[in-house]
Amino acid sequence: MKSTVTICHDASQTAMPYRQLAAFLPGAGIGGAGLHWSGVHFRVDAHRAAPAPLLRRALRQKLYPRRDEIQDFGVTYDELRPFFNKAEKVFGTSGTPCSIKGRVIGKESCGNPFAPDRFHRFLLPAQKRTHSAQLFAEAAKSVGYYPYDLPSANTSGPYTNTYGAQMRPCNFCGYCSGYACYMYLKASPNVNILPALR
Ligand SMILES: Cc1cc2nc3c(=O)[nH]c(=O)nc-3n(C[C@H](O)[C@H](O)[C@H](O)COP(=O)(O)OP(=O)(O)OC[C@H]3O[C@@H](n4cnc5c(N)ncnc54)[C@H](O)[C@@H]3O)c2cc1C
């Protein structure tokens, strides 16, 4: 199946298909874009689930142009939380928690201080930090930022998911974004779900 994305510059135009796709290739075949995604596995945070007050403030400050585009998601973070938990168990998500049940435990160890509060640790510890990531973190800290470990569905160690599907530890080959993982370590429908369906 070949598909594309359509675009128009304002509502009066007819949406036309992109003819040349760049990095964000649409899904094709069994597994869709979940085969060639990168594996960065964030949870939607509470602000994004209910952005209207935030955006209205931006509107007052004339940072955000159109009132009619502003509305909240139809669900809250608390309603989504069990599904995030379930997905992380299926995906084998690796990461460093920052706050668990309101207690900040990971701000100094590169947990994401902007991530929503969690009820549990990640299934696996965060990926190892490459040399360049370490340099970047030191530089960011030195100017007052909070560098954090990305929550990653490219597993940091061996893992068997809730469907009995096995994943290997990531070998840092670098072929995540744009590729299906031939090592069976990036959460993808063919790795984490299809074996159980079969
Ligand atoms: C390069 C890349 C990197 C990404 N990295 C990340 C990341 O790190 N973290 C993140 O959270 N997200 C990432 N994404 C986004 C993420 O992969 C997608 O949002 C997600 O996979 C979408 O899943 P989906 O099931 O909604 O749709 P898709 O995966 O697009 O699945 C749609 C399926 O429907 C099929 N289909 C389409 N039309 C028809 C039809 N008419 N009849 C039958 N079947 C049809 C397609 O073939 C496809 O299999 C990335 C995406 C890309 C392209």
The ligand as an ORCA input file, in Angstrom:
! r2SCAN-3c Opt
* xyz 0 1
  C      10.628      7.998     10.296
  C       9.610      8.069     11.410
  C      10.028      8.143     12.734
  C       9.086      8.199     13.773
  N       9.536      8.205     15.054
  C       8.650      8.249     16.067
  C       9.123      8.204     17.422
  O      10.328      8.106     17.683
  N       8.202      8.259     18.428
  C       6.842      8.364     18.153
  O       6.056      8.402     19.120
  N       6.380      8.376     16.885
  C       7.245      8.323     15.841
  N       6.784      8.307     14.548
  C       5.336      8.361     14.343
  C       4.689      6.969     14.524
  O       5.452      5.994     13.862
  C       3.273      7.001     13.937
  O       2.547      8.068     14.531
  C       2.505      5.711     14.225
  O       3.249      4.590     13.798
  C       1.144      5.776     13.537
  O       0.470      4.551     13.785
  P      -0.944      4.277     13.179
  O      -1.291      2.858     13.521
  O      -1.885      5.381     13.575
  O      -0.794      4.459     11.582
  P       0.200      3.753     10.557
  O       1.348      3.119     11.255
  O       0.467      4.769      9.482
  O      -0.649      2.555      9.974
  C      -1.637      2.750      8.994
  C      -1.786      1.417      8.252
  O      -2.954      1.494      7.430
  C      -2.632      0.970      6.147
  N      -3.585      1.601      5.201
  C      -3.615      2.883      4.758
  N      -4.665      3.059      3.933
  C      -5.316      1.868      3.860
  C      -6.470      1.414      3.184
  N      -7.194      2.223      2.420
  N      -6.835      0.118      3.348
  C      -6.140     -0.714      4.144
  N      -5.038     -0.342      4.832
  C      -4.634      0.930      4.677
  C      -1.175      1.331      5.921
  O      -0.585      0.485      4.970
  C      -0.593      1.119      7.321
  O      -0.198     -0.215      7.521
  C       7.693      8.231     13.482
  C       7.263      8.147     12.157
  C       8.209      8.066     11.117
  C       7.723      7.966      9.728
*
